[in-house]
Amino acid sequence: MLRDDVNWLVSLAHATDTEEDWRGTLGHALAPHMARIVHEGMDMLSRKRVVPAKAIKLKFGAEIEGARHTVKLLDDNQKLYDGVFQDFERIDQEHSRAQAIGRHFELEARDGRVFTTTRSAQFQHASQFGADHSTSKEHATGFGTGVGEAAAVILLGFGHEPEYSVLPVNEWGAPPTSMSIDRTTYFKNRFEHEFPLALKDILCFIEGSVNSCLYVFKPVEGPFSNPVFRVQFVTASHALSSLDEVRRKYPHLANNASMRGIGDALDSPESTRIGSLRPLRNRCMHYSIPGHLTGLGQSLPMYGLIESTSPGHSYASVNADLQVVLAALSDALCEW
């Protein structure tokens, strides 16, 4: 899985050599997934190859810590709504003090759908104020380059050279448009009026993650259906749980016309099935494979992990549900 993931990253990086207009979009869209790959890859290397792991940590300590910060922030079951909300508030305050840009960020959108937001870069940048005065966009570029190099070196630590494949980049179509946004003005007419700005930040981040899966990663997956499936499944799982928690925080708004679309997406049979597959979500997030899982194979769709972790389900059925869920979430968030 690690080798497939790193080869996927390398192939996407090569794809932007000919599609330069997509480079910024891809960097922001990939950032949390690159962080997961480095975080989980380093964890596995530290357990299996101690000496190479120490050498990599010495060279890429900042990138590894940034990856850890990002993964824990976006996937911390102990924090859930309140903790992540507080993180966004803190980051906004730090940006306002350090650079006077806390109320401004960039969006990339196409046909009214948000693809990426620089708030994800501000997540990674949060611990560096005072020592680093680069903008979040500059930081995102540096973070992506550093984490990408770290991922390749981690793979080398297992004795494998990264390889790239040519991807069907013509399937991307027109790149999204980048725009500078005043946070307060933009969010005035988005989501629910009584939602605080930090929550709207979170929802915008979720929207970008969902649309990146549909319009950035899926069209050019090429031979990397397994890495793309795992990215999509993790994104859908986190989006469903996050949006459901928001709904439970604001039950009095559930019947608002704008929130009914979210409720319909959350309550669909496909979302219910995806949400029930927690063991599969764990295997999509982590590289470790429990010893009791059987029927696995490198040449199988998703390595056989779907059938092994979720009896009664198949790759075809889960993938079909997954595409329906992501499309429904994309539509509902676009209208919200």
C-alpha positions in Angstrom: 0.0 0.0 0.0 2.8 2.4 0.9 4.5 1.8 -2.5 1.3 2.3 -4.4 0.6 5.5 -2.5 4.1 7.0 -3.1 4.0 6.0 -6.7 0.6 7.7 -7.0 2.1 10.9 -5.5 5.1 10.8 -7.8 2.8 10.2 -10.8 0.6 13.2 -9.9 3.7 15.4 -9.5 4.9 14.4 -13.0 1.4 15.1 -14.4 1.7 18.8 -13.4 4.8 19.1 -15.6 2.5 19.2 -18.5 -0.5 20.7 -16.7 1.0 23.6 -14.8 -2.3 25.3 -14.3 -3.3 22.4 -12.0 -0.2 22.5 -9.9 -1.5 24.7 -7.1 -4.8 22.9 -7.0 -3.1 19.6 -6.7 -0.8 20.7 -4.0 -3.5 21.9 -1.8 -5.8 19.0 -2.5 -3.0 16.5 -1.8 -1.7 18.1 1.4 -3.7 16.1 4.0 -3.3 12.8 2.1 0.4 13.3 1.7 0.5 14.0 5.5 -1.3 10.7 6.2 1.1 8.8 3.9 4.2 10.2 5.6 2.8 9.9 9.1 1.7 6.3 8.6 4.7 5.3 6.5 7.1 6.7 9.2 5.2 4.8 11.9 5.6 1.5 10.0 9.3 2.2 9.1 10.1 3.0 12.8 8.8 -0.4 13.8 10.4 -2.4 11.0 13.6 -0.5 10.0 14.8 1.4 13.0 18.1 2.7 11.6 16.7 4.1 8.3 13.8 5.6 10.3 16.2 7.5 12.6 18.1 8.9 9.6 15.0 10.0 7.9 13.7 11.7 11.1 16.9 13.7 11.4 16.6 15.0 7.8 12.8 15.4 7.6 11.9 16.1 11.2 9.9 19.3 10.4 8.0 17.6 7.6 7.2 14.6 9.7 5.9 16.8 12.6 3.9 18.8 10.1 2.3 15.6 8.8 1.6 14.4 12.3 0.0 17.7 13.2 -2.2 17.6 10.2 -3.4 14.0 10.5 -4.1 14.3 14.2 -6.0 17.5 13.7 -8.2 16.1 11.0 -8.6 12.6 12.4 -8.8 12.9 16.2 -11.8 11.1 17.7 -11.2 12.7 21.0 -11.6 16.2 19.6 -14.5 15.9 17.3 -16.4 19.1 16.8 -15.3 21.2 19.8 -11.6 20.5 19.5 -11.4 21.1 15.8 -13.5 24.2 16.1 -11.1 25.6 18.8 -8.2 24.8 16.5 -9.6 26.8 13.7 -10.3 29.7 16.1 -6.8 29.6 17.4 -5.3 29.4 13.9 -7.3 32.4 12.8 -6.2 34.4 15.8 -2.6 33.5 15.2 -2.8 34.5 11.6 -4.4 37.8 12.5 -1.6 38.6 15.0 1.3 37.4 12.9 0.3 38.5 9.4 -3.0 40.3 9.5 -4.5 37.8 7.0 -6.7 35.8 9.4 -9.8 37.0 7.6 -8.5 36.3 4.1 -7.7 33.1 2.3 -7.8 31.7 -1.2 -10.4 29.4 -2.8 -10.2 27.5 -6.0 -13.5 26.7 -7.5 -15.1 25.6 -10.8 -18.8 25.7 -11.7 -19.6 26.9 -8.2 -17.9 24.0 -6.5 -15.0 24.6 -4.1 -12.0 22.4 -4.9 -9.4 23.7 -2.4 -8.9 26.3 0.3 -5.7 27.6 1.8 -7.1 27.0 5.2 -5.7 23.5 5.0 -2.2 25.1 4.5 -2.9 27.3 7.5 -3.5 24.2 9.5 0.0 22.9 8.8 1.5 26.4 9.2 -0.1 27.1 12.6 2.9 26.0 14.7 5.4 28.1 12.8 4.3 31.7 13.5 7.0 33.9 14.8 9.8 31.9 13.1 8.4 31.8 9.6 6.8 34.7 7.8 5.9 33.1 4.5 2.3 33.1 3.4 0.1 30.1 3.6 0.4 29.6 -0.1 4.2 29.6 0.0 4.1 27.3 2.9 1.8 24.9 1.1 4.2 24.7 -1.7 7.2 24.1 0.6 5.2 21.7 2.7 4.1 19.6 -0.3 7.7 19.5 -1.7 9.2 18.5 1.7 6.5 15.9 2.5 6.7 14.5 -1.0 10.4 14.0 -0.7 10.0 12.5 2.7 7.5 10.0 1.4 9.9 8.9 -1.4 12.7 8.5 1.1 10.5 6.4 3.5 9.8 4.1 0.6 13.5 3.9 -0.2 13.9 2.9 3.5 12.0 -0.3 2.6 14.2 -0.9 -0.4 11.8 0.3 -3.1 12.5 3.0 -5.7 9.5 5.3 -6.4 8.1 4.8 -9.9 5.7 6.9 -11.9 3.0 6.2 -14.5 1.6 8.5 -17.1 -1.8 9.7 -16.1 -4.7 10.7 -18.4 -4.5 14.4 -17.5 -6.7 15.4 -20.4 -9.6 14.1 -18.2 -9.1 17.0 -15.8 -10.7 19.6 -18.1 -10.4 23.3 -17.3 -8.6 24.1 -14.1 -10.5 25.8 -11.2 -10.3 29.5 -10.8 -8.4 30.9 -7.9 -9.8 33.8 -6.0 -8.8 35.8 -2.9 -11.7 35.8 -0.4 -12.5 38.0 2.6 -13.6 35.4 5.1 -16.3 37.4 6.7 -17.9 38.6 3.4 -17.7 35.2 1.7 -19.3 33.3 4.6 -22.0 35.8 5.1 -24.2 34.0 2.6 -22.9 30.5 3.0 -24.1 27.7 5.3 -26.4 28.7 8.2 -26.5 32.3 9.4 -25.9 31.4 13.1 -22.9 29.2 12.4 -19.6 30.8 13.7 -16.9 31.5 11.2 -14.7 28.7 12.5 -17.4 26.2 11.7 -17.9 27.6 8.2 -14.1 27.2 7.8 -14.5 23.5 8.6 -17.4 23.1 6.2 -15.5 24.8 3.4 -12.6 22.5 4.1 -14.8 19.4 3.9 -16.4 20.7 0.7 -13.0 21.1 -0.9 -11.9 17.6 0.2 -15.0 16.0 -1.3 -14.7 17.8 -4.6 -11.0 17.1 -4.9 -11.9 13.4 -4.6 -14.4 13.7 -7.4 -12.8 16.1 -9.8 -9.1 16.1 -9.1 -8.1 12.5 -8.1 -10.8 10.2 -9.7 -10.6 11.4 -13.3 -6.9 10.8 -13.6 -6.5 7.7 -11.3 -5.1 5.6 -14.1 -3.5 2.5 -12.6 -3.9 3.8 -9.1 -7.5 2.8 -8.3 -6.5 1.5 -4.9 -4.8 4.7 -3.6 -7.7 6.8 -5.0 -10.3 4.5 -3.4 -8.7 4.8 0.0 -8.4 8.6 -0.3 -12.1 8.7 -1.3 -13.2 6.4 1.4 -11.4 8.2 4.2 -12.7 11.5 2.9 -16.3 10.3 2.7 -16.1 8.7 6.2 -14.7 11.8 7.8 -17.2 14.1 5.9 -20.2 12.0 7.0 -19.2 11.9 10.7 -18.3 15.6 10.8 -21.5 16.7 9.1 -23.6 14.4 11.3 -22.0 16.0 14.3 -22.8 19.5 13.1 -26.4 18.4 12.5 -26.6 17.1 16.1 -25.1 20.3 17.4 -27.8 22.3 15.7 -31.0 20.2 15.7 -33.2 23.2 15.6 -31.9 24.0 12.1 -32.4 20.5 10.7 -35.7 21.5 8.9 -34.1 24.6 7.2 -34.3 24.1 3.4 -30.6 24.5 3.1 -29.8 21.8 5.7 -32.4 19.3 4.4 -30.1 18.5 1.5 -27.3 17.7 3.9 -29.7 15.5 5.9 -30.9 13.7 2.8 -27.2 12.9 1.9 -26.4 11.8 5.4 -29.5 9.5 5.7 -29.3 7.8 2.4 -28.8 4.0 2.3 -25.5 4.5 0.6 -24.2 6.8 3.4 -25.5 4.4 6.0 -23.6 1.5 4.5 -20.4 3.6 4.1 -20.6 4.8 7.7 -21.0 1.3 9.0 -17.7 0.1 7.6 -15.4 1.4 10.3 -12.9 -1.5 10.0 -12.5 -0.7 6.3 -12.0 2.9 7.1 -9.2 2.0 9.5 -7.4 -0.1 6.9 -7.7 2.8 4.4 -6.1 5.1 7.0 -3.4 2.8 8.3 -0.8 0.6 6.7 -0.7 -2.1 9.5 -2.8 -5.2 8.7 -4.1 -7.3 11.6 -3.1 -10.9 11.5 -6.6 -12.3 11.5 -7.5 -10.8 8.1 -7.3 -13.4 5.3 -7.9 -13.6 1.6 -5.6 -10.6 0.9 -3.6 -10.2 -2.3 -1.6 -7.5 -4.0 -3.4 -8.0 -7.3 -6.9 -7.9 -5.8 -9.1 -4.7 -5.9 -8.2 -2.9 -2.7 -5.9 -5.8 -1.9 -9.0 -7.9 -0.8 -9.4 -5.7 2.3 -13.1 -4.9 1.6 -14.2 -8.5 1.6 -11.9 -9.4 4.5 -12.9 -6.6 6.8 -16.6 -6.4 5.8 -18.2 -9.7 5.0 -21.1 -9.4 2.6 -19.6 -6.4 0.9 -17.5 -6.4 -2.3 -15.2 -3.8 -3.9 -17.8 -3.2 -6.7 -20.7 -2.6 -4.3 -18.7 -0.4 -1.9 -17.1 1.6 -4.7 -20.5 2.2 -6.2 -21.9 3.4 -2.9 -18.8 5.6 -2.4 -19.3 7.5 -5.7 -23.0 8.1 -4.9 -22.1 9.4 -1.4 -19.4 11.8 -2.6 -21.6 13.1 -5.4 -24.5 13.7 -3.1 -22.3 15.4 -0.5 -20.8 17.6 -3.3 -24.3 18.7 -4.5 -25.6 19.3 -1.0 -22.5 21.4 0.0 -22.6 23.4 -3.2 -26.2 24.4 -2.5 -25.5 25.1 1.2 
